[in-house]
Every structure is written in C-alpha cells, then in structure tokens.
Amino acid sequence: MCAQRTARAVVVETAEPQPAAASPLIAEALARFVGTFPTEQIPAAVAARAKHLILDAVGIALASTTYDFAHRALTAIAGLAGAGESPVIGMPAKLPMRDAALMNGILIHGLDFDDTHTGGIIHATSSLLPTVLAVGARRRASGGEMLAAYILGVEAATRLGAVAKGAFHQVGFHPTGLIGAFACALAAGRLMGLGEQQLVMAQGITLSAGAGSLEFLEDGAWNKRFHPGWAATSGITAAALAQQGFVGARRAYEGRFGLYASHLQSHFSPADLTLATAALGKTWELLQVAVKPYPACHFVHACIDAALALVLEHKLDPAEVDGIRALVPAEVVKTVCEPLANKRRPANSYDAQFSIPYVVAATLRRQKFTLAELGDEVLADPAILALADRVNYEVDPRSTFPRHYCGEVIVTTRSGRTLRHREQVNRGNAERPLASAEIVEKFRSNAARAVSAERAGAIERSVLELEDRADVATLADKLSLA
C-alpha cells in the first residue's frame, strides 16, 4: 500500500476486502492427498505394518478357498464373462480385472477374519487389496506403487468411516461396502494416473455405486461376504469412467443428498465432516487397524477373551453354569445381540460369527474359538446350545466404543459363585496390537489349510518384500494357482 499527502488531507489507498478462501471439499482434499502424496514420504513403520496387513488378508483368502461359498462364487462370477488375465488368490482361475477384484474381496472377507479399523468400523483391506492387486497388475505397477496406493486408500477409508461414529450400523448400512467403494476409487485412480479433478469425479460417481445392507444379520445370509469385492468393482469402474471425462457429483460427502445426509440423515453431525480429512499425511490411521485373533465379528472378541479367561483361570465346568451376562457397548447390540432368540440358535457359521450367545457358549465349552468352532457339528452341539440359552446381554456402562470394542462376561454358578472378567481394550486393538510375528503365524496357520508350507513360505516372502517387486503382476501370479 502507499500514501499520498495533499494540501487538505491524507489519502490512504487500501485494497478491497477479500472473502475468506473456502475450505476445499472433502473429495478435493482426498483427491489431492491420495493422488499426489509422495511414496517416499510414507513412514517406514507404516509401510511395514501395511505389508503385514496384506499378508494377513492373503492368508485368510487362502483359507477361504477350502469353503463352499468360495467355489459357488467362483462358478457364478466365471460364468459371466469367462476367463481373463487377472489371477484369483489361491484358486486355479484368472478372470477379467473387475471380476477378479470381486472374487478376491469375497475370499478375504468371507471368513470374517480380516482386519478392522476401530474408529471407522471398516474392513478396509478386504476391498483395497483386491483393487490395488488387480489394477496394479493391469498397469504393470511396481510393488512400491501398489503398496502406496493401498496405504493411502486405507487412510481415506478409515477417515470417511470415522465421520459416522458408528451410525452406519445403527441405520442398517455396512460401511465396508459403502465407504470402501470411495477409497477403492481413489486407490485405483492413483494407479491409473488420474489427475486431481478426475479423482474428485471418481468419488462423485461412486456416490451412486457404493452399497452394503446389514439385513444379513437376520438370517445368516452370505451378502456381507460380497460387500468388499463389490466396493472394489464399484471403485475401479468409477475411476475408469472419470478417467474418460464422465462427470460425477462434486459434493459427494457434504451435499444435500451426499453420502452422510442421504444415508445417516439425522444420525450424524455436520461438524464431524472434518474427521474425513483430519491430519492427512501426519497421523497414520493404518497404524490403528486391528488384526483379528478370532474368526468372528470384531464386536464379540472381548467377550471371547473374557470367557476364555474365566474357564481357564477358574477351571470352570460349563455344566455348573447357572447364568451368563455379557456386557457389550450399546452401539453393537443390534449387530451381535439381537434378535436374542436368533442369536442363541445361529442358522449357520456366518450367523454364529455375529452372535454373542454362541461365541461365549462355544468358548466356555471348548476353551478356544477357532474356525473349527464354526463347523456344522459344533454349531449343532446340544451342550453349546444349552449354554447359549443361558447367555443374556446388557449394555456396558463403562464402554469406550468405538475407541475400544470392550466386553465383560459375568458367570453365576449353581453353587452360588459369581465370576467375572473384563476386557477393556480388545486384543488386536492399536493399544494392544498383535505383533508382526503373531500376524505371520496367523498367516501360516490359515495358509496351511490350502497350500503346502513351501508355497506358503514363497507367498510370505513375496508379500513382505513387496517394495522390491518391479511388477505387481508377478506377485499376483504367485498368489494364484492358475
């Protein structure tokens, strides 16, 4: 600015006031972050943990290939467009790119043994790994490029999930399928080389593609197994359309009919939208992803551990149990406790994985909870079902959900004893994480159900040395039996 003095007065030239710069849309901020964040600036600890999350997912996918749902899914999907160039994990098949992503998502999520981001309540790996594996192999990306796309996609997915603070589950939506699709569009777009505005469009297109209903909880239906693979398919499709100039909604998240307003309506606060972009590139949410020690919904894990502690510490005889109370966070009741009659008599293994009465009873009876406890003979065990009839639930007054998926089990015996054990922080949580060695052991155990120790070892090395691979296609081929 300058000042001019005249004989009569001092005149000061001032600039016109400028309006404050508008905050970028969430889609713009995420597009900029995922699309341009330098690979070399991803912390080494984040990259190392990411590879172990990928290894965990691959092991689960291998184990899934031994189950009927996997073969029925492959038959159906392969019957649509036939063979392709993209491998399927652990199976003698190659499918078109999007079909392979769908199939791999079903395999990773099919046993409900895959990782969970606690705050976002989302299984991000089960949709993002199929996406970056399929797109990365098609684009002949390097292992480092694939790993970066996966990590940045996880950062987007977990934050978008966290905005809802658990409300998606309260209104019947599964965020893994719904939110996962947006993250998959971003990760696929990065590997495809989309620019910032194209990535914004990809998210807007995804607004009409993401889905995931919780109705499967009513009868143990298989729908949930399909959600992450469909998120991958939707995200890849949205990225491809945006790359060619297809126009998507710009206000995918904040808009009047954007994601949160349309799906949550009065169940969220607009003030929480800031969580979608909070501390991007500074706080790494991937380090908050919990690896599951048990093959069941993460909401029931604390009660499994509590039941296991009671039976081992007190030499508890299940036949002496008079009553059982399970304390759970209020937000998980609809998912794992109700309707109580259904939960006490799960229709199948999938239904059992979302049942507090069943997992507590099975753990007390068998002193463990593994994939074996989900077998048909165990599900029909009269002693377990009789014990499940004695399980009731209460809302946990000391819950810290969603930071922790806490739980407590209180047992009263016929002799009048009251025994209780509480797990305030669920095992696997970022505050109580599984060590890398434990994740490797879990991978080996799951992989052993499907492949030889030699082949499992080769897969393990390939994943843990992912950055050294010049071409993701070689990794994809190694994971497949085709």
JOZI-V643257 format. One record per helix or strand of 2 or more residues. SS is the DSSP state (helix for helix, strand for strand). FROM is the first residue (numbers start at 1). LEN is the number of residues. If there is no record, write none. Layout:
BEGIN
SS/FROM/LEN  SS/FROM/LEN
END
This chain:
BEGIN
strand/3/3  strand/10/3  helix/26/11  helix/39/3  helix/44/21  helix/68/14  strand/83/5  strand/94/2  helix/97/13  strand/116/2  helix/125/14  helix/143/20  helix/167/4  helix/175/18  helix/196/11  helix/215/4  helix/223/21  helix/259/9  helix/270/7  helix/285/4  strand/289/2  helix/298/16  helix/318/3  strand/321/8  helix/330/7  helix/340/5  helix/349/4  helix/356/11  helix/371/4  helix/376/4  helix/382/7  strand/391/5  strand/407/7  strand/418/6  helix/430/3  helix/436/12  helix/453/12  helix/466/3  helix/472/8
END
